[in-house]
Amino acid sequence: MPEIQREGRTETPTTMMAWGIPSSDPAESGVEAAAVWLTGGAGLLLWTALAFLLTTA
């Protein structure tokens, strides 16, 4: 009976955990990731302030 050997790596592309889609880009650096989080946070604060102003007026 032949011995079956399996490799540790898979042939499927890596997936982005947050989106569940295949990732073709290399991992972004810490500075780029921080910039994305900061701009997203600033946008969220801006929309929250706008919503607050519109609901209290």
PDB file of N, CA, C and O in Angstrom:
ATOM      1  N   MET A   1       0.851  -1.182   0.000  1.00  0.00           N
ATOM      2  CA  MET A   1       0.000   0.000   0.000  1.00  0.00           C
ATOM      3  C   MET A   1       0.895   1.244   0.000  1.00  0.00           C
ATOM      4  O   MET A   1       1.770   1.373   0.856  1.00  0.00           O
ATOM      5  N   PRO A   2       0.684   2.152  -0.947  1.00  0.00           N
ATOM      6  CA  PRO A   2       1.541   3.337  -1.027  1.00  0.00           C
ATOM      7  C   PRO A   2       1.259   4.306   0.121  1.00  0.00           C
ATOM      8  O   PRO A   2       0.129   4.419   0.596  1.00  0.00           O
ATOM      9  N   GLU A   3       2.290   4.988   0.546  1.00  0.00           N
ATOM     10  CA  GLU A   3       2.143   5.972   1.618  1.00  0.00           C
ATOM     11  C   GLU A   3       1.714   7.312   1.020  1.00  0.00           C
ATOM     12  O   GLU A   3       2.306   7.778   0.046  1.00  0.00           O
ATOM     13  N   ILE A   4       0.700   7.920   1.594  1.00  0.00           N
ATOM     14  CA  ILE A   4       0.172   9.188   1.092  1.00  0.00           C
ATOM     15  C   ILE A   4       0.842  10.327   1.856  1.00  0.00           C
ATOM     16  O   ILE A   4       0.802  10.370   3.085  1.00  0.00           O
ATOM     17  N   GLN A   5       1.451  11.236   1.122  1.00  0.00           N
ATOM     18  CA  GLN A   5       2.082  12.399   1.740  1.00  0.00           C
ATOM     19  C   GLN A   5       1.289  13.637   1.353  1.00  0.00           C
ATOM     20  O   GLN A   5       0.880  13.804   0.204  1.00  0.00           O
ATOM     21  N   ARG A   6       1.087  14.480   2.321  1.00  0.00           N
ATOM     22  CA  ARG A   6       0.331  15.723   2.076  1.00  0.00           C
ATOM     23  C   ARG A   6       1.199  16.920   2.405  1.00  0.00           C
ATOM     24  O   ARG A   6       1.945  16.918   3.385  1.00  0.00           O
ATOM     25  N   GLU A   7       1.089  17.943   1.570  1.00  0.00           N
ATOM     26  CA  GLU A   7       1.848  19.161   1.805  1.00  0.00           C
ATOM     27  C   GLU A   7       1.103  20.040   2.796  1.00  0.00           C
ATOM     28  O   GLU A   7      -0.120  19.963   2.917  1.00  0.00           O
ATOM     29  N   GLY A   8       1.852  20.873   3.501  1.00  0.00           N
ATOM     30  CA  GLY A   8       1.257  21.758   4.485  1.00  0.00           C
ATOM     31  C   GLY A   8       0.543  22.952   3.895  1.00  0.00           C
ATOM     32  O   GLY A   8      -0.319  23.541   4.546  1.00  0.00           O
ATOM     33  N   ARG A   9       0.888  23.320   2.670  1.00  0.00           N
ATOM     34  CA  ARG A   9       0.257  24.510   2.084  1.00  0.00           C
ATOM     35  C   ARG A   9      -0.893  24.097   1.173  1.00  0.00           C
ATOM     36  O   ARG A   9      -0.933  22.976   0.665  1.00  0.00           O
ATOM     37  N   THR A  10      -1.807  25.009   0.982  1.00  0.00           N
ATOM     38  CA  THR A  10      -2.944  24.738   0.103  1.00  0.00           C
ATOM     39  C   THR A  10      -2.776  25.501  -1.201  1.00  0.00           C
ATOM     40  O   THR A  10      -1.987  26.442  -1.270  1.00  0.00           O
ATOM     41  N   GLU A  11      -3.490  25.116  -2.208  1.00  0.00           N
ATOM     42  CA  GLU A  11      -3.415  25.772  -3.513  1.00  0.00           C
ATOM     43  C   GLU A  11      -4.459  26.875  -3.665  1.00  0.00           C
ATOM     44  O   GLU A  11      -4.446  27.586  -4.670  1.00  0.00           O
ATOM     45  N   THR A  12      -5.346  27.035  -2.714  1.00  0.00           N
ATOM     46  CA  THR A  12      -6.379  28.064  -2.799  1.00  0.00           C
ATOM     47  C   THR A  12      -5.802  29.412  -2.412  1.00  0.00           C
ATOM     48  O   THR A  12      -4.900  29.473  -1.575  1.00  0.00           O
ATOM     49  N   PRO A  13      -6.298  30.495  -2.998  1.00  0.00           N
ATOM     50  CA  PRO A  13      -5.787  31.819  -2.625  1.00  0.00           C
ATOM     51  C   PRO A  13      -6.204  32.189  -1.215  1.00  0.00           C
ATOM     52  O   PRO A  13      -7.206  31.694  -0.700  1.00  0.00           O
ATOM     53  N   THR A  14      -5.427  33.063  -0.600  1.00  0.00           N
ATOM     54  CA  THR A  14      -5.779  33.531   0.735  1.00  0.00           C
ATOM     55  C   THR A  14      -7.025  34.403   0.650  1.00  0.00           C
ATOM     56  O   THR A  14      -7.282  35.024  -0.381  1.00  0.00           O
ATOM     57  N   THR A  15      -7.783  34.449   1.710  1.00  0.00           N
ATOM     58  CA  THR A  15      -8.991  35.270   1.730  1.00  0.00           C
ATOM     59  C   THR A  15      -8.846  36.371   2.760  1.00  0.00           C
ATOM     60  O   THR A  15      -8.160  36.223   3.771  1.00  0.00           O
ATOM     61  N   MET A  16      -9.499  37.459   2.482  1.00  0.00           N
ATOM     62  CA  MET A  16      -9.545  38.551   3.445  1.00  0.00           C
ATOM     63  C   MET A  16     -10.637  38.191   4.453  1.00  0.00           C
ATOM     64  O   MET A  16     -11.798  38.012   4.085  1.00  0.00           O
ATOM     65  N   MET A  17     -10.263  38.089   5.695  1.00  0.00           N
ATOM     66  CA  MET A  17     -11.191  37.599   6.706  1.00  0.00           C
ATOM     67  C   MET A  17     -12.417  38.503   6.862  1.00  0.00           C
ATOM     68  O   MET A  17     -13.523  38.004   7.075  1.00  0.00           O
ATOM     69  N   ALA A  18     -12.240  39.811   6.760  1.00  0.00           N
ATOM     70  CA  ALA A  18     -13.366  40.717   6.972  1.00  0.00           C
ATOM     71  C   ALA A  18     -14.375  40.650   5.831  1.00  0.00           C
ATOM     72  O   ALA A  18     -15.572  40.823   6.060  1.00  0.00           O
ATOM     73  N   TRP A  19     -13.920  40.404   4.624  1.00  0.00           N
ATOM     74  CA  TRP A  19     -14.805  40.459   3.475  1.00  0.00           C
ATOM     75  C   TRP A  19     -15.123  39.094   2.898  1.00  0.00           C
ATOM     76  O   TRP A  19     -16.156  38.935   2.247  1.00  0.00           O
ATOM     77  N   GLY A  20     -14.269  38.103   3.115  1.00  0.00           N
ATOM     78  CA  GLY A  20     -14.502  36.783   2.591  1.00  0.00           C
ATOM     79  C   GLY A  20     -14.251  36.658   1.104  1.00  0.00           C
ATOM     80  O   GLY A  20     -14.781  35.757   0.453  1.00  0.00           O
ATOM     81  N   ILE A  21     -13.436  37.568   0.555  1.00  0.00           N
ATOM     82  CA  ILE A  21     -13.123  37.512  -0.870  1.00  0.00           C
ATOM     83  C   ILE A  21     -11.636  37.215  -1.034  1.00  0.00           C
ATOM     84  O   ILE A  21     -10.851  37.525  -0.138  1.00  0.00           O
ATOM     85  N   PRO A  22     -11.235  36.625  -2.147  1.00  0.00           N
ATOM     86  CA  PRO A  22      -9.811  36.340  -2.343  1.00  0.00           C
ATOM     87  C   PRO A  22      -8.975  37.607  -2.346  1.00  0.00           C
ATOM     88  O   PRO A  22      -9.376  38.626  -2.909  1.00  0.00           O
ATOM     89  N   SER A  23      -7.831  37.538  -1.726  1.00  0.00           N
ATOM     90  CA  SER A  23      -6.939  38.683  -1.657  1.00  0.00           C
ATOM     91  C   SER A  23      -5.836  38.530  -2.684  1.00  0.00           C
ATOM     92  O   SER A  23      -5.085  37.556  -2.645  1.00  0.00           O
ATOM     93  N   SER A  24      -5.726  39.474  -3.601  1.00  0.00           N
ATOM     94  CA  SER A  24      -4.663  39.431  -4.594  1.00  0.00           C
ATOM     95  C   SER A  24      -3.561  40.413  -4.259  1.00  0.00           C
ATOM     96  O   SER A  24      -2.462  40.306  -4.803  1.00  0.00           O
ATOM     97  N   ASP A  25      -3.821  41.367  -3.377  1.00  0.00           N
ATOM     98  CA  ASP A  25      -2.822  42.356  -2.995  1.00  0.00           C
ATOM     99  C   ASP A  25      -1.983  41.833  -1.833  1.00  0.00           C
ATOM    100  O   ASP A  25      -2.471  41.060  -1.009  1.00  0.00           O
ATOM    101  N   PRO A  26      -0.723  42.254  -1.769  1.00  0.00           N
ATOM    102  CA  PRO A  26       0.076  41.872  -0.606  1.00  0.00           C
ATOM    103  C   PRO A  26      -0.452  42.576   0.632  1.00  0.00           C
ATOM    104  O   PRO A  26      -1.163  43.576   0.529  1.00  0.00           O
ATOM    105  N   ALA A  27      -0.114  42.065   1.781  1.00  0.00           N
ATOM    106  CA  ALA A  27      -0.584  42.662   3.042  1.00  0.00           C
ATOM    107  C   ALA A  27      -0.110  44.110   3.128  1.00  0.00           C
ATOM    108  O   ALA A  27       1.031  44.422   2.786  1.00  0.00           O
ATOM    109  N   GLU A  28      -0.988  44.976   3.583  1.00  0.00           N
ATOM    110  CA  GLU A  28      -0.620  46.382   3.660  1.00  0.00           C
ATOM    111  C   GLU A  28       0.212  46.630   4.912  1.00  0.00           C
ATOM    112  O   GLU A  28       0.118  45.895   5.895  1.00  0.00           O
ATOM    113  N   SER A  29       1.020  47.670   4.857  1.00  0.00           N
ATOM    114  CA  SER A  29       1.898  47.974   5.977  1.00  0.00           C
ATOM    115  C   SER A  29       1.096  48.585   7.121  1.00  0.00           C
ATOM    116  O   SER A  29      -0.077  48.925   6.962  1.00  0.00           O
ATOM    117  N   GLY A  30       1.737  48.717   8.257  1.00  0.00           N
ATOM    118  CA  GLY A  30       1.087  49.276   9.429  1.00  0.00           C
ATOM    119  C   GLY A  30       0.652  50.712   9.234  1.00  0.00           C
ATOM    120  O   GLY A  30      -0.394  51.119   9.741  1.00  0.00           O
ATOM    121  N   VAL A  31       1.447  51.492   8.500  1.00  0.00           N
ATOM    122  CA  VAL A  31       1.109  52.904   8.264  1.00  0.00           C
ATOM    123  C   VAL A  31      -0.141  53.003   7.403  1.00  0.00           C
ATOM    124  O   VAL A  31      -1.024  53.815   7.679  1.00  0.00           O
ATOM    125  N   GLU A  32      -0.221  52.178   6.358  1.00  0.00           N
ATOM    126  CA  GLU A  32      -1.399  52.207   5.485  1.00  0.00           C
ATOM    127  C   GLU A  32      -2.642  51.750   6.236  1.00  0.00           C
ATOM    128  O   GLU A  32      -3.715  52.328   6.063  1.00  0.00           O
ATOM    129  N   ALA A  33      -2.515  50.731   7.058  1.00  0.00           N
ATOM    130  CA  ALA A  33      -3.655  50.247   7.825  1.00  0.00           C
ATOM    131  C   ALA A  33      -4.114  51.311   8.821  1.00  0.00           C
ATOM    132  O   ALA A  33      -5.315  51.507   9.005  1.00  0.00           O
ATOM    133  N   ALA A  34      -3.180  51.991   9.457  1.00  0.00           N
ATOM    134  CA  ALA A  34      -3.531  53.052  10.404  1.00  0.00           C
ATOM    135  C   ALA A  34      -4.234  54.202   9.698  1.00  0.00           C
ATOM    136  O   ALA A  34      -5.180  54.777  10.236  1.00  0.00           O
ATOM    137  N   ALA A  35      -3.775  54.540   8.493  1.00  0.00           N
ATOM    138  CA  ALA A  35      -4.404  55.621   7.733  1.00  0.00           C
ATOM    139  C   ALA A  35      -5.843  55.265   7.372  1.00  0.00           C
ATOM    140  O   ALA A  35      -6.728  56.120   7.432  1.00  0.00           O
ATOM    141  N   VAL A  36      -6.079  54.023   7.002  1.00  0.00           N
ATOM    142  CA  VAL A  36      -7.443  53.587   6.668  1.00  0.00           C
ATOM    143  C   VAL A  36      -8.332  53.675   7.895  1.00  0.00           C
ATOM    144  O   VAL A  36      -9.451  54.179   7.806  1.00  0.00           O
ATOM    145  N   TRP A  37      -7.858  53.193   9.042  1.00  0.00           N
ATOM    146  CA  TRP A  37      -8.655  53.241  10.264  1.00  0.00           C
ATOM    147  C   TRP A  37      -8.923  54.685  10.702  1.00  0.00           C
ATOM    148  O   TRP A  37     -10.030  55.004  11.136  1.00  0.00           O
ATOM    149  N   LEU A  38      -7.918  55.558  10.591  1.00  0.00           N
ATOM    150  CA  LEU A  38      -8.109  56.945  11.016  1.00  0.00           C
ATOM    151  C   LEU A  38      -9.079  57.693  10.113  1.00  0.00           C
ATOM    152  O   LEU A  38      -9.921  58.441  10.609  1.00  0.00           O
ATOM    153  N   THR A  39      -8.984  57.510   8.808  1.00  0.00           N
ATOM    154  CA  THR A  39      -9.915  58.195   7.917  1.00  0.00           C
ATOM    155  C   THR A  39     -11.330  57.639   8.087  1.00  0.00           C
ATOM    156  O   THR A  39     -12.306  58.386   8.010  1.00  0.00           O
ATOM    157  N   GLY A  40     -11.441  56.340   8.316  1.00  0.00           N
ATOM    158  CA  GLY A  40     -12.764  55.762   8.574  1.00  0.00           C
ATOM    159  C   GLY A  40     -13.362  56.289   9.866  1.00  0.00           C
ATOM    160  O   GLY A  40     -14.553  56.592   9.929  1.00  0.00           O
ATOM    161  N   GLY A  41     -12.531  56.397  10.897  1.00  0.00           N
ATOM    162  CA  GLY A  41     -13.006  56.923  12.176  1.00  0.00           C
ATOM    163  C   GLY A  41     -13.409  58.385  12.076  1.00  0.00           C
ATOM    164  O   GLY A  41     -14.413  58.799  12.656  1.00  0.00           O
ATOM    165  N   ALA A  42     -12.623  59.170  11.337  1.00  0.00           N
ATOM    166  CA  ALA A  42     -12.962  60.584  11.155  1.00  0.00           C
ATOM    167  C   ALA A  42     -14.268  60.731  10.380  1.00  0.00           C
ATOM    168  O   ALA A  42     -15.090  61.590  10.697  1.00  0.00           O
ATOM    169  N   GLY A  43     -14.454  59.896   9.372  1.00  0.00           N
ATOM    170  CA  GLY A  43     -15.707  59.941   8.608  1.00  0.00           C
ATOM    171  C   GLY A  43     -16.898  59.568   9.472  1.00  0.00           C
ATOM    172  O   GLY A  43     -17.962  60.178   9.371  1.00  0.00           O
ATOM    173  N   LEU A  44     -16.716  58.570  10.317  1.00  0.00           N
ATOM    174  CA  LEU A  44     -17.801  58.163  11.215  1.00  0.00           C
ATOM    175  C   LEU A  44     -18.151  59.274  12.202  1.00  0.00           C
ATOM    176  O   LEU A  44     -19.328  59.521  12.468  1.00  0.00           O
ATOM    177  N   LEU A  45     -17.141  59.941  12.741  1.00  0.00           N
ATOM    178  CA  LEU A  45     -17.408  61.064  13.647  1.00  0.00           C
ATOM    179  C   LEU A  45     -18.120  62.208  12.935  1.00  0.00           C
ATOM    180  O   LEU A  45     -19.009  62.841  13.506  1.00  0.00           O
ATOM    181  N   LEU A  46     -17.734  62.471  11.700  1.00  0.00           N
ATOM    182  CA  LEU A  46     -18.380  63.535  10.929  1.00  0.00           C
ATOM    183  C   LEU A  46     -19.850  63.221  10.676  1.00  0.00           C
ATOM    184  O   LEU A  46     -20.703  64.091  10.856  1.00  0.00           O
ATOM    185  N   TRP A  47     -20.162  61.987  10.261  1.00  0.00           N
ATOM    186  CA  TRP A  47     -21.552  61.608  10.026  1.00  0.00           C
ATOM    187  C   TRP A  47     -22.359  61.609  11.326  1.00  0.00           C
ATOM    188  O   TRP A  47     -23.536  61.971  11.321  1.00  0.00           O
ATOM    189  N   THR A  48     -21.745  61.210  12.423  1.00  0.00           N
ATOM    190  CA  THR A  48     -22.439  61.226  13.714  1.00  0.00           C
ATOM    191  C   THR A  48     -22.769  62.660  14.124  1.00  0.00           C
ATOM    192  O   THR A  48     -23.872  62.933  14.597  1.00  0.00           O
ATOM    193  N   ALA A  49     -21.824  63.566  13.944  1.00  0.00           N
ATOM    194  CA  ALA A  49     -22.066  64.973  14.279  1.00  0.00           C
ATOM    195  C   ALA A  49     -23.164  65.566  13.399  1.00  0.00           C
ATOM    196  O   ALA A  49     -24.014  66.319  13.875  1.00  0.00           O
ATOM    197  N   LEU A  50     -23.140  65.221  12.113  1.00  0.00           N
ATOM    198  CA  LEU A  50     -24.166  65.713  11.197  1.00  0.00           C
ATOM    199  C   LEU A  50     -25.542  65.185  11.585  1.00  0.00           C
ATOM    200  O   LEU A  50     -26.519  65.934  11.588  1.00  0.00           O
ATOM    201  N   ALA A  51     -25.620  63.909  11.909  1.00  0.00           N
ATOM    202  CA  ALA A  51     -26.896  63.320  12.320  1.00  0.00           C
ATOM    203  C   ALA A  51     -27.403  63.956  13.611  1.00  0.00           C
ATOM    204  O   ALA A  51     -28.601  64.194  13.761  1.00  0.00           O
ATOM    205  N   PHE A  52     -26.502  64.227  14.532  1.00  0.00           N
ATOM    206  CA  PHE A  52     -26.875  64.868  15.798  1.00  0.00           C
ATOM    207  C   PHE A  52     -27.414  66.274  15.554  1.00  0.00           C
ATOM    208  O   PHE A  52     -28.421  66.668  16.141  1.00  0.00           O
ATOM    209  N   LEU A  53     -26.745  67.024  14.689  1.00  0.00           N
ATOM    210  CA  LEU A  53     -27.207  68.385  14.397  1.00  0.00           C
ATOM    211  C   LEU A  53     -28.567  68.383  13.707  1.00  0.00           C
ATOM    212  O   LEU A  53     -29.416  69.223  14.005  1.00  0.00           O
ATOM    213  N   LEU A  54     -28.774  67.447  12.790  1.00  0.00           N
ATOM    214  CA  LEU A  54     -30.035  67.409  12.069  1.00  0.00           C
ATOM    215  C   LEU A  54     -31.203  66.921  12.927  1.00  0.00           C
ATOM    216  O   LEU A  54     -32.341  67.331  12.701  1.00  0.00           O
ATOM    217  N   THR A  55     -30.944  66.064  13.896  1.00  0.00           N
ATOM    218  CA  THR A  55     -32.034  65.558  14.739  1.00  0.00           C
ATOM    219  C   THR A  55     -32.367  66.488  15.891  1.00  0.00           C
ATOM    220  O   THR A  55     -33.473  66.424  16.428  1.00  0.00           O
ATOM    221  N   THR A  56     -31.443  67.349  16.283  1.00  0.00           N
ATOM    222  CA  THR A  56     -31.727  68.271  17.388  1.00  0.00           C
ATOM    223  C   THR A  56     -32.201  69.630  16.907  1.00  0.00           C
ATOM    224  O   THR A  56     -32.644  70.438  17.723  1.00  0.00           O
ATOM    225  N   ALA A  57     -32.126  69.907  15.638  1.00  0.00           N
ATOM    226  CA  ALA A  57     -32.507  71.220  15.124  1.00  0.00           C
ATOM    227  C   ALA A  57     -34.011  71.347  15.011  1.00  0.00           C
ATOM    228  O   ALA A  57     -34.513  72.391  14.595  1.00  0.00           O
TER     229      ALA A  57
END
